[in-house]
Amino acid sequence: MPTMPEPGTVANSRVHMTQVVMPNNTNTHGTVFGGEIMSWIDICAGVSAQRHCRNNVVTASIDDVHFVTPIKLGFVVILESELTAVFHTSMEISIVVMAENPRTGERKLAVRAYSTFVSVNDQGNPKKCPPLKTISAEEKSREKAAQARRTRRLEHRRLEALAAAESPEIS
Ligand SMILES: CC(C)(COP(=O)(O)OP(=O)(O)OC[C@H]1O[C@@H](n2cnc3c(N)ncnc32)[C@H](O)[C@@H]1OP(=O)(O)O)[C@@H](O)C(=O)NCCC(=O)NCCS
C-alpha cells in the first residue's frame, strides 16, 4: 500500500485525472470541445479543493484559460491539479492539462489554468479552510505568486461589480 500524504500538504491535494477523447467530446474538426476541457478542469480542481478542506466547495472563478494545442480524437488527456495557496475561505488551485498521443506517447502542454474554490457550509456561506502546509521552496514560491494573482482577481471582481451596478438590467 502506498503511504498517504500528510493532510493539509500540497501533495495531499494533488489529483491526477485521465480522459480519452471520444467522438461525443469532439467538434466537427475532430478536436475536443473547449467546454469539455473546462468541465474536466472544474472536476479535477474541485476534487483537490475538497480533498484539502474536506467540505463542500463551489467554484468562484477560473482565471484566463489558454488552449495552446488542439487535442485530437483518440488522444489521452491528462489533468493534474493541486493547491497553490489557501486564503481564508478560498483556495487557489493550479491545473495543468497535457495531451498524449496514444501511438507515440508524446505529451504536449494543452492548457494551464488557475481556479479559485470557496469552502461553504450547508447554507452556502463561506467557511474557513484549514491552512496549507507548504514545504518545499518551490511550493513556497508558488504560494507567494498566488497572492499576487489573488490581488489582481479581486480587483477584477471589484471592477465587475461596479460595472454591474451601472447596468442594473444585468443583475
Ligand atoms: C463564491 C461565493 C461563495 C462567494 O460568496 P460571497 O458572499 O461573495 O463571499 P465573500 O465576498 O465573503 O467571499 C468569500 C471568498 O470568496 C472569494 N471570492 C469571491 N468571489 C471571488 C472571485 N470571483 N474570484 C476569486 N475569489 C473570489 C473571496 O476573496 C473570499 O475569499 P477569502 O475568504 O479567502 O478571502 C458566492 O459568490 C457563490 O456562491 N457563487 C456561486 C458559486 C457557484 O455557483 N459556482 C458554480 C457551481 S459550483
The ligand as a MOL file (V3000), in Angstrom:
LIG
                    3D

  0  0  0     0  0            999 V3000
M  V30 BEGIN CTAB
M  V30 COUNTS 48 50 0 0 0
M  V30 BEGIN ATOM
M  V30 1 C -18.2700 32.1320 -4.3070 0
M  V30 2 C -19.2660 32.6310 -3.2570 0
M  V30 3 C -19.4970 31.5320 -2.1960 0
M  V30 4 C -18.6330 33.8540 -2.5710 0
M  V30 5 O -19.5740 34.3180 -1.6660 0
M  V30 6 P -19.5970 35.8630 -1.1950 0
M  V30 7 O -20.8210 36.0540 -0.4170 0
M  V30 8 O -19.3140 36.7220 -2.3730 0
M  V30 9 O -18.4480 35.8580 -0.1390 0
M  V30 10 P -17.2200 36.8080 0.0880 0
M  V30 11 O -17.2420 38.0820 -0.6500 0
M  V30 12 O -17.1060 36.8430 1.5820 0
M  V30 13 O -16.0340 35.9300 -0.4920 0
M  V30 14 C -15.7140 34.6800 0.0620 0
M  V30 15 C -14.3910 34.2630 -0.5000 0
M  V30 16 O -14.5300 34.0560 -1.9020 0
M  V30 17 C -13.5280 34.7870 -2.5960 0
M  V30 18 N -14.1040 35.1920 -3.8570 0
M  V30 19 C -15.3420 35.6810 -4.0850 0
M  V30 20 N -15.5040 35.9140 -5.3970 0
M  V30 21 C -14.3640 35.5530 -5.9960 0
M  V30 22 C -13.9260 35.5500 -7.3430 0
M  V30 23 N -14.7100 35.9760 -8.3410 0
M  V30 24 N -12.6880 35.0970 -7.6010 0
M  V30 25 C -11.8900 34.6500 -6.6170 0
M  V30 26 N -12.2340 34.6270 -5.3260 0
M  V30 27 C -13.4650 35.0840 -5.0210 0
M  V30 28 C -13.2420 35.9810 -1.6780 0
M  V30 29 O -11.9720 36.5260 -1.9580 0
M  V30 30 C -13.2880 35.3190 -0.3310 0
M  V30 31 O -12.0880 34.6120 -0.1270 0
M  V30 32 P -11.3400 34.6050 1.3150 0
M  V30 33 O -12.3610 34.2720 2.3590 0
M  V30 34 O -10.3370 33.5100 1.1720 0
M  V30 35 O -10.7290 35.9590 1.4980 0
M  V30 36 C -20.6470 33.0380 -3.8780 0
M  V30 37 O -20.4420 34.1550 -4.7350 0
M  V30 38 C -21.2910 31.9250 -4.6610 0
M  V30 39 O -21.9100 31.0300 -4.0800 0
M  V30 40 N -21.1730 31.9640 -6.0020 0
M  V30 41 C -21.7520 30.9280 -6.8530 0
M  V30 42 C -20.8060 29.7260 -6.9370 0
M  V30 43 C -21.2740 28.7480 -7.9870 0
M  V30 44 O -22.4530 28.5390 -8.1750 0
M  V30 45 N -20.2780 28.1400 -8.6830 0
M  V30 46 C -20.5630 27.2560 -9.7850 0
M  V30 47 C -21.0180 25.9020 -9.3920 0
M  V30 48 S -20.0390 25.1190 -8.1550 0
M  V30 END ATOM
M  V30 BEGIN BOND
M  V30 1 1 1 2
M  V30 2 1 2 3
M  V30 3 1 2 4
M  V30 4 1 2 36
M  V30 5 1 4 5
M  V30 6 1 5 6
M  V30 7 2 6 7
M  V30 8 1 6 8
M  V30 9 1 6 9
M  V30 10 1 9 10
M  V30 11 2 10 11
M  V30 12 1 10 12
M  V30 13 1 10 13
M  V30 14 1 13 14
M  V30 15 1 14 15
M  V30 16 1 15 16
M  V30 17 1 15 30
M  V30 18 1 16 17
M  V30 19 1 17 18
M  V30 20 1 17 28
M  V30 21 1 18 19
M  V30 22 1 18 27
M  V30 23 2 19 20
M  V30 24 1 20 21
M  V30 25 1 21 22
M  V30 26 2 21 27
M  V30 27 1 22 23
M  V30 28 2 22 24
M  V30 29 1 24 25
M  V30 30 2 25 26
M  V30 31 1 26 27
M  V30 32 1 28 29
M  V30 33 1 28 30
M  V30 34 1 30 31
M  V30 35 1 31 32
M  V30 36 2 32 33
M  V30 37 1 32 34
M  V30 38 1 32 35
M  V30 39 1 36 37
M  V30 40 1 36 38
M  V30 41 2 38 39
M  V30 42 1 38 40
M  V30 43 1 40 41
M  V30 44 1 41 42
M  V30 45 1 42 43
M  V30 46 2 43 44
M  V30 47 1 43 45
M  V30 48 1 45 46
M  V30 49 1 46 47
M  V30 50 1 47 48
M  V30 END BOND
M  V30 END CTAB
M  END
